[in-house]
Amino acid sequence: MKEGIHPDYHEITVVMTNGKEFKTRSTYGKPGDKLQLDVDMLTHPAWTGGVGQLKKTGQMEKFNNRFKDLGFSSKKKDAAN
């Protein structure tokens, strides 16, 4: 490796959203710095399975809820009645 072109690789402390801490090596900050996470595997939908929870209603339900006061409804809902 060339000398003087690579960032300093040192130990830092990572603080999770629930307050738990662990040590790792990184180029972040200075040796001994703390990296406070806003999103981590405990809260991010990619790890918690929350992606499916974000979409609670389909397009038809959104349409019906949006225009229910105007008397509009989807044909699918009318056919079911």
N, CA and C atoms as a LAMMPS dump frame, in Angstrom:
ITEM: TIMESTEP
0
ITEM: NUMBER OF ATOMS
243
ITEM: BOX BOUNDS ff ff ff
-5.0000000000000000e+02 5.0000000000000000e+02
-5.0000000000000000e+02 5.0000000000000000e+02
-5.0000000000000000e+02 5.0000000000000000e+02
ITEM: ATOMS id mol type element x y z
1 1 1 N 0.834 -1.191 0
2 1 2 C 0 0 0
3 1 3 C 0.873 1.246 0
4 2 1 N 0.368 2.28 -0.645
5 2 2 C 1.07 3.558 -0.629
6 2 3 C 0.949 4.185 0.755
7 3 1 N 1.978 4.841 1.181
8 3 2 C 1.968 5.53 2.471
9 3 3 C 1.267 6.877 2.349
10 4 1 N 0.495 7.24 3.383
11 4 2 C -0.079 8.571 3.49
12 4 3 C -1.334 8.853 2.685
13 5 1 N -1.898 7.868 1.969
14 5 2 C -3.107 8.15 1.18
15 5 3 C -4.359 7.512 1.769
16 6 1 N -4.195 6.64 2.755
17 6 2 C -5.334 5.935 3.335
18 6 3 C -5.776 6.607 4.629
19 7 1 N -7.092 6.657 4.884
20 7 2 C -7.572 7.258 6.125
21 7 3 C -7.182 6.404 7.334
22 8 1 N -7.166 7.032 8.49
23 8 2 C -6.846 6.345 9.734
24 8 3 C -7.975 5.371 10.083
25 9 1 N -7.615 4.133 10.339
26 9 2 C -8.576 3.083 10.684
27 9 3 C -8.402 2.797 12.164
28 10 1 N -9.407 3.137 12.975
29 10 2 C -9.263 3.084 14.419
30 10 3 C -10.536 2.555 15.071
31 11 1 N -10.509 2.385 16.384
32 11 2 C -11.645 1.849 17.119
33 11 3 C -12.584 2.976 17.546
34 12 1 N -13.896 2.759 17.324
35 12 2 C -14.932 3.689 17.776
36 12 3 C -16.007 2.892 18.508
37 13 1 N -16.912 3.599 19.169
38 13 2 C -18.04 2.975 19.844
39 13 3 C -19.313 3.347 19.098
40 14 1 N -20.123 2.342 18.76
41 14 2 C -21.404 2.558 18.085
42 14 3 C -22.505 2.421 19.127
43 15 1 N -23.409 3.408 19.177
44 15 2 C -24.522 3.388 20.132
45 15 3 C -25.806 3.148 19.346
46 16 1 N -26.476 2.031 19.653
47 16 2 C -27.725 1.662 18.979
48 16 3 C -28.867 2.554 19.479
49 17 1 N -30.037 2.452 18.844
50 17 2 C -31.184 3.277 19.217
51 17 3 C -31.707 2.947 20.61
52 18 1 N -31.469 1.719 21.098
53 18 2 C -31.942 1.346 22.431
54 18 3 C -30.89 1.606 23.505
55 19 1 N -29.742 2.197 23.14
56 19 2 C -28.713 2.545 24.107
57 19 3 C -27.577 1.546 24.226
58 20 1 N -27.735 0.366 23.653
59 20 2 C -26.658 -0.624 23.7
60 20 3 C -25.473 -0.123 22.886
61 21 1 N -24.287 -0.466 23.34
62 21 2 C -23.068 -0.019 22.673
63 21 3 C -22.207 -1.212 22.277
64 22 1 N -21.454 -1.042 21.197
65 22 2 C -20.439 -2.016 20.831
66 22 3 C -19.286 -1.3 20.162
67 23 1 N -18.145 -1.919 20.222
68 23 2 C -16.945 -1.325 19.631
69 23 3 C -16.68 -1.964 18.28
70 24 1 N -16.212 -1.14 17.345
71 24 2 C -15.845 -1.618 16.019
72 24 3 C -14.721 -0.735 15.494
73 25 1 N -14.17 -1.121 14.386
74 25 2 C -13.118 -0.315 13.764
75 25 3 C -13.716 0.401 12.556
76 26 1 N -13.326 1.672 12.374
77 26 2 C -13.908 2.495 11.324
78 26 3 C -12.963 3.642 10.991
79 27 1 N -13.278 4.341 9.912
80 27 2 C -12.556 5.562 9.568
81 27 3 C -13.326 6.783 10.06
82 28 1 N -14.472 6.57 10.719
83 28 2 C -15.313 7.647 11.24
84 28 3 C -14.612 8.381 12.381
85 29 1 N -14.628 9.68 12.355
86 29 2 C -14.16 10.499 13.468
87 29 3 C -12.729 10.242 13.892
88 30 1 N -12.541 10.336 15.215
89 30 2 C -11.223 10.126 15.816
90 30 3 C -11.282 8.879 16.701
91 31 1 N -10.15 8.301 17.049
92 31 2 C -10.159 7.139 17.954
93 31 3 C -10.924 7.449 19.238
94 32 1 N -11.833 6.538 19.61
95 32 2 C -12.62 6.7 20.827
96 32 3 C -13.926 7.447 20.638
97 33 1 N -14.206 8.007 19.463
98 33 2 C -15.472 8.717 19.221
99 33 3 C -16.648 7.761 19.316
100 34 1 N -17.846 8.336 19.572
101 34 2 C -19.089 7.56 19.604
102 34 3 C -19.924 7.915 18.394
103 35 1 N -20.457 6.903 17.725
104 35 2 C -21.362 7.076 16.59
105 35 3 C -22.759 6.728 17.07
106 36 1 N -23.636 7.728 17.202
107 36 2 C -25.013 7.534 17.667
108 36 3 C -25.897 7.249 16.454
109 37 1 N -26.52 6.072 16.418
110 37 2 C -27.362 5.687 15.289
111 37 3 C -28.782 6.213 15.472
112 38 1 N -29.374 6.741 14.402
113 38 2 C -30.783 7.135 14.406
114 38 3 C -31.654 5.976 13.959
115 39 1 N -31.132 5.162 13.064
116 39 2 C -31.841 4.002 12.542
117 39 3 C -30.868 2.834 12.584
118 40 1 N -31.334 1.711 13.079
119 40 2 C -30.495 0.514 13.098
120 40 3 C -31.364 -0.713 12.869
121 41 1 N -30.781 -1.892 13.006
122 41 2 C -31.522 -3.118 12.708
123 41 3 C -32.669 -3.363 13.676
124 42 1 N -32.72 -2.658 14.794
125 42 2 C -33.817 -2.812 15.734
126 42 3 C -35.043 -2.002 15.329
127 43 1 N -34.854 -0.964 14.5
128 43 2 C -35.967 -0.081 14.148
129 43 3 C -36.24 0.026 12.656
130 44 1 N -35.313 -0.352 11.801
131 44 2 C -35.487 -0.181 10.361
132 44 3 C -36.396 -1.269 9.787
133 45 1 N -37.367 -0.897 8.935
134 45 2 C -38.303 -1.874 8.373
135 45 3 C -37.638 -3.009 7.594
136 46 1 N -36.464 -2.794 7.055
137 46 2 C -35.795 -3.856 6.311
138 46 3 C -35.464 -5.045 7.21
139 47 1 N -35.231 -4.796 8.493
140 47 2 C -34.896 -5.879 9.422
141 47 3 C -36.066 -6.282 10.296
142 48 1 N -37.037 -5.391 10.491
143 48 2 C -38.138 -5.704 11.393
144 48 3 C -39.336 -6.295 10.658
145 49 1 N -39.288 -6.335 9.325
146 49 2 C -40.422 -6.845 8.563
147 49 3 C -41.522 -5.815 8.427
148 50 1 N -41.23 -4.571 8.664
149 50 2 C -42.228 -3.516 8.639
150 50 3 C -42.593 -3.016 7.262
151 51 1 N -41.898 -3.438 6.229
152 51 2 C -42.201 -2.95 4.887
153 51 3 C -43.632 -3.3 4.522
154 52 1 N -44.059 -4.517 4.819
155 52 2 C -45.428 -4.923 4.541
156 52 3 C -46.431 -4.182 5.406
157 53 1 N -46.006 -3.748 6.575
158 53 2 C -46.906 -3.034 7.466
159 53 3 C -47.143 -1.607 7.002
160 54 1 N -46.211 -1.047 6.233
161 54 2 C -46.37 0.319 5.765
162 54 3 C -47.552 0.443 4.803
163 55 1 N -47.785 -0.592 4.008
164 55 2 C -48.891 -0.574 3.051
165 55 3 C -50.063 -1.308 3.685
166 56 1 N -50.927 -0.562 4.354
167 56 2 C -52.041 -1.166 5.07
168 56 3 C -53.278 -1.3 4.194
169 57 1 N -53.427 -0.402 3.228
170 57 2 C -54.596 -0.468 2.357
171 57 3 C -54.161 -0.473 0.903
172 58 1 N -54.963 -1.084 0.099
173 58 2 C -54.696 -1.133 -1.329
174 58 3 C -55.217 0.117 -2.023
175 59 1 N -55.052 0.165 -3.329
176 59 2 C -55.472 1.333 -4.107
177 59 3 C -56.983 1.514 -4.077
178 60 1 N -57.726 0.426 -4.109
179 60 2 C -59.188 0.541 -4.109
180 60 3 C -59.694 1.109 -2.778
181 61 1 N -59.117 0.654 -1.688
182 61 2 C -59.524 1.173 -0.384
183 61 3 C -59.176 2.654 -0.259
184 62 1 N -58 3.035 -0.788
185 62 2 C -57.614 4.444 -0.755
186 62 3 C -58.603 5.292 -1.555
187 63 1 N -59.004 4.798 -2.736
188 63 2 C -59.968 5.522 -3.574
189 63 3 C -61.293 5.666 -2.837
190 64 1 N -61.798 4.569 -2.298
191 64 2 C -63.086 4.601 -1.609
192 64 3 C -63.054 5.521 -0.399
193 65 1 N -61.965 5.496 0.364
194 65 2 C -61.853 6.365 1.531
195 65 3 C -61.751 7.83 1.127
196 66 1 N -61.074 8.103 0.037
197 66 2 C -60.864 9.484 -0.4
198 66 3 C -62.148 10.117 -0.921
199 67 1 N -62.959 9.349 -1.638
200 67 2 C -64.14 9.903 -2.291
201 67 3 C -65.456 9.406 -1.699
202 68 1 N -65.457 8.871 -0.495
203 68 2 C -66.68 8.317 0.095
204 68 3 C -67.767 9.365 0.302
205 69 1 N -67.364 10.607 0.593
206 69 2 C -68.359 11.663 0.834
207 69 3 C -68.993 12.187 -0.447
208 70 1 N -68.389 11.891 -1.61
209 70 2 C -68.923 12.363 -2.883
210 70 3 C -69.841 11.338 -3.547
211 71 1 N -69.972 10.166 -2.943
212 71 2 C -70.838 9.144 -3.504
213 71 3 C -70.151 8.25 -4.52
214 72 1 N -68.864 8.466 -4.747
215 72 2 C -68.12 7.604 -5.667
216 72 3 C -67.683 6.35 -4.933
217 73 1 N -67.628 5.265 -5.666
218 73 2 C -67.037 4.05 -5.133
219 73 3 C -66.519 3.222 -6.3
220 74 1 N -65.702 2.288 -6.003
221 74 2 C -65.135 1.453 -7.069
222 74 3 C -66.204 0.491 -7.568
223 75 1 N -66.109 0.076 -8.827
224 75 2 C -67.036 -0.889 -9.403
225 75 3 C -66.953 -2.221 -8.683
226 76 1 N -65.751 -2.572 -8.239
227 76 2 C -65.538 -3.832 -7.541
228 76 3 C -66.372 -3.874 -6.257
229 77 1 N -66.407 -2.762 -5.522
230 77 2 C -67.176 -2.714 -4.282
231 77 3 C -68.67 -2.747 -4.588
232 78 1 N -69.118 -2.014 -5.63
233 78 2 C -70.532 -2 -6.005
234 78 3 C -71.001 -3.394 -6.446
235 79 1 N -70.134 -4.121 -7.161
236 79 2 C -70.504 -5.447 -7.635
237 79 3 C -70.671 -6.428 -6.482
238 80 1 N -69.927 -6.194 -5.398
239 80 2 C -70.009 -7.074 -4.241
240 80 3 C -71.309 -6.864 -3.462
241 81 1 N -71.946 -5.723 -3.606
242 81 2 C -73.173 -5.42 -2.851
243 81 3 C -74.393 -5.9 -3.53
